[in-house]
Structure formats: C-alpha cells, structure tokens
C-alpha cells in the first residue's frame, strides 16, 4: 500500500510523458513510455515479403527484392518487424543513441506479436547472437542495443545467448552515413570469432536493431559460416523499404 501511495505521489508531481510527443501518458500507457497515438503511427512490416530479407515487395511476382537479387547475402533468411520510416526512425534513434533502453520492452513485445502472427519458429534456433559493437563504440554508447533485445529473446525462448564469441575487430565508420556500395566495403573483415567450435552445426539467430542493405548481418553470417554453422537467420526491430534506402543514400 505504501508503494502504491508513493507511486501515485510520484505520478502527481512528475507525470509520465510519451518520449516522442511529450504528452502525458494514461494509466495503460506508462509501461512502454509511448502513447497510443504515437504507437499508431508506427508502420509494421506487412506482406508481400521478399522471401530472403522480408522487405516489402514492389512486385510480388518477383519473390525477391532488388537488393536480394543483386547482393551476395550470406544468411538464410531475415525478418524485420517495423518499416524504418517516420516515427520508427525517431524511436529507434532514441533507443540506439538516446539511452532510452526501456524501449526494449516495447520492441520485444512487438517482436513476439510479429513472430506469432507469421509463425517464425524462433525456438528452432540453438544459439542467439547479437551483432556486436566495437569496444570503442561500446564504451562511447555505454550499451549494445542489439544485446538488450537478444537477452530478452534468450530468456523468453530458453535459448543460449552467445555474446563474447563473435566480436567486432574493426572500428568502422557509422553505416548510416554511407551509400549502399560503401556499406558493403566498410564492413568487410569487421568481425571474427574467438571460439569457432561453438557455432559448428548450430542454427543461429542473429539479432540487430535495423536492417538496411543487409551488409552488416551478411558479413557477420559470412564469418559464422566459416565455423560451419548450420543455418543463420536474422531478426531485427526494423527494416528499411527499398526506395527509402536509396533516397537516404542520395541525401547522405
């Protein structure tokens, strides 16, 4: 009872606000720190999906997006829950750079809803591996946003989390500032393994916050394949639509 009184007093003096629009949150909105109005502006990834990366298809008859038709992707399949446009760009930026780590609960819930709706068999994986940050960037940021999501998936599905085996050995420039072609050359030889035998004959789920060209997760998958991993799938919070990726590259 005392705890409830203290919580009520805190809400009265410091009312909870949406991290995007700053409007006061109702009693049912406080957990994700995101009001229902802002949540409604998030665009979920819907079919028809590219059969490789889950990017929305411009022409469903082609089965694969233009990027997957031309780029040498090393993973088996990737899934992104939201489209990386508008409100999701702002939200993911806060999660990644703004220390709004509590958003992991909202993202994790949405990942679960998406995986159940489209029958993603997360439990079929033997290991969960977050895309690592270079030690320099990890110190600067203070946390790895991909690890936060990966840890929750590991606990929910009782799948071992491997966080210290696949490591980033090159401190590369931020991918967001590069063109599509530059992203692929920028990430080359960026990863290595400490104990390759850990991944031998395993089904691995790579977890990252954002899928744009697929360069980062593909390079990580390429390294894991040298350890004879069985299958390598990718799960991300958001995925960039093909046209948006091209427009962003022109602006950058």
N, C-alpha and C positions, 0 to 999 in steps of 0.2 A: 504493500500500500504506500509506503514511504517513497519507494522508487517511482511509482506512478505519479505521486504528487510532485516529485522533483522533475519528472519528465514533462508534466503539464506546465509547471512554472517555467521551465526552460523554453518550451514552445511559445509561451506567452511573451517572454522577454526577447527571445531570439527565434522568431518563427522561421520554420524551414522554407527555403525557396528553391525553385527549379534552377538547376545550374545553367540552363540556357537562357530562358526568358526572364528569370529572377522573380516571377510571380510566386506568391505564397502557395505552398502545397497543402492540399487537403489531407485528411487523416489516412486515406487509402493510397496516397501518392508518395509518401516520405521514404519508403524503402529504396527505390531506385534513384531518388533525388531528381526525378524527371517528371514533369507534369504530364497529364494525359494529352493535353493539346500538343505538346512538343513530341510526345511519343507517336501521335497520329501522323506527324509529318515525316517520319522515317519510312523509307520505301524498302520493303522486303524484296528479296530476290525471288522472282517467280518464273515458272516455265513459260515458253520452251527454253530449256537449258542446253548449253554446249555440253556434249557428252564427256568432255575431258575436264573442263575447268568450272562448269556451271554458270558461265557468263551468259546473260540473256542473248538469245539468237535473233539476229535481224531477219534471217530467212531459215525457218525450221527445217526446210528440206535439205539443208547442208549438213545438219547434225553437229558440226564443229564450227566454232567462231573463227574469224580470220586469223587471230593470234595463234590459236592452236593448230591451224593448218600450216603455219609458216615457221613457228618457233620449235626448237628441239627440246620439248619438255621431258623431264626425266621421271616425274612422278606418275602414278597410275590414274588418280582422279582427285579433283579438288572441289570443295564446296564453300561458298560464301553466303552468309545469312542475309545481309543487307546489301543494297546498292550504295556505293560510295558517292553519294550526291547530296547536296543541300545540307539538311540538318545532321545527317550522319557524318559528314565531313567535320562539322564543328564538334560533334560529340566525341568522335574518335580522336580528334586533335587534343581535346581536354583529357581524355583517358591516357593518351600516349605522352603528351608533353606537359600537361597541366596538373599532374599529381592527383587527378580525380580517380583514384584507384578503386573507390567504392562502386564505380560503374561496372566493375567486373561481375557483380551480382545480377545486374540487369542484362548484360551481354550473355552471361551464362544461361540465364533463364530463356532468352530468345534462341540461343543455340539448341537447347533442349527441345523447345517447341518446333523448331525447324527440322531437327533430326527425326523427331517422331512423325511429323507430317509427311516427310519424304522418305521415311524408312531407311535412314542412314544407320548402318549397323556399326556403331562406334565400339560396341563390346567385342567385335571380331578382331580388334587390334590387340597385339601383345604388349606394345610399348607406346607411350605418349612422349613426344619430343617437342619442346618449344623451340622456335627459331631463336638462337642465342644472339645477344648483343656483344659487341666487342667490349672488353674490360674498360676501356676508356669511356665509351658511351654509357656503359652501365653505371660507372661512378658519377658521371655528369647528371644522368637522369635519376639515379637512385633506385630504380626498379626496372624489371623487364616486363612490359605489359603482356607479352605473349605467355610468359611463365605464369602470370596470375590466372589466366584463363586455363592454361594447361593443368595447373594444380587442381583446380576445381573439377575439371573433367576426370582427372585421375582419381580423385576421391569419390566422385559420383558413380563411375563405372568400374571402380576397383581395378584399374589398370596401372601398372608401374610407371612412374614418371622418371624419365632419364634426363637430367638437367646439366650434368657435368661431363658428358661424353662427346657430344657434338659441340664444338667450340668455334668461335669466330676468331680467326688469327690475323685478319686484315681490318684496319680501321678505315673503312671505305667512306667516301662522301655520301651524304644523305641521298637515297634513291629518288625521293620526291622532286629533287631539283634537276634530274637528268632526263634526257629523251629516252624513248623506248630502246633504241640501239645502245645508248650509253649505259643503260641499266644492266644490260647483259655483260658488257665488258667490265663494268665497275665491280661486279660481284664475283668475277672469276677468281678461283683459288682463295675464296674468303673463309672457307670452312675446312676443318679437319676433325678427325676422331682421336680420342685418347685410347679407347679400348674397342677396336672394331668387332671383336668376337661377340660383344653384347648384342649387336644388331643382326648377327648371322641367322638367316632363315626366319626372321621375325616380320610380322605385319606391323608396320609403324604408322602412327598418325602424327604428322607434323602440324603444329599449331602456330598460327601467326595472326596478327591483328588485321592485315589488309593484303588483298591480292590485286595487283595491278597488271603488270605484264607476266608475272609468274617467274621472273628471273631469280629472285631470292630463294623461293621454295624449290625451284628446279635445281639450282646449284647445290642446295643442301641435300636434296634427294640424290643427286649425282654422286655425292660423297658417300651417302649411305649405301648406294648400290655397290660400291667397291667392297663393302663389307658383306656382300651377298644377302642383303635384306630381301625378304620375300616379296612383299608389296609395300608401297609407300603412298599413302593418301594424305591429303591436305585439308585442313579445316580452318577457315578464317571468319572473323566477325563480318567483314565487308569485302565486296569485290567491285572493282571499277567496271562500268559499262564500256564497251569497246570505243564508242565515239568519244566518251568523256576522257578516256586515257589519251587519245590522240589530241584532243583540244587542250588538255592540260600541258602536254609536251610542247605544243606550239607556244603556249603562253610562257613556259619556263625556258 
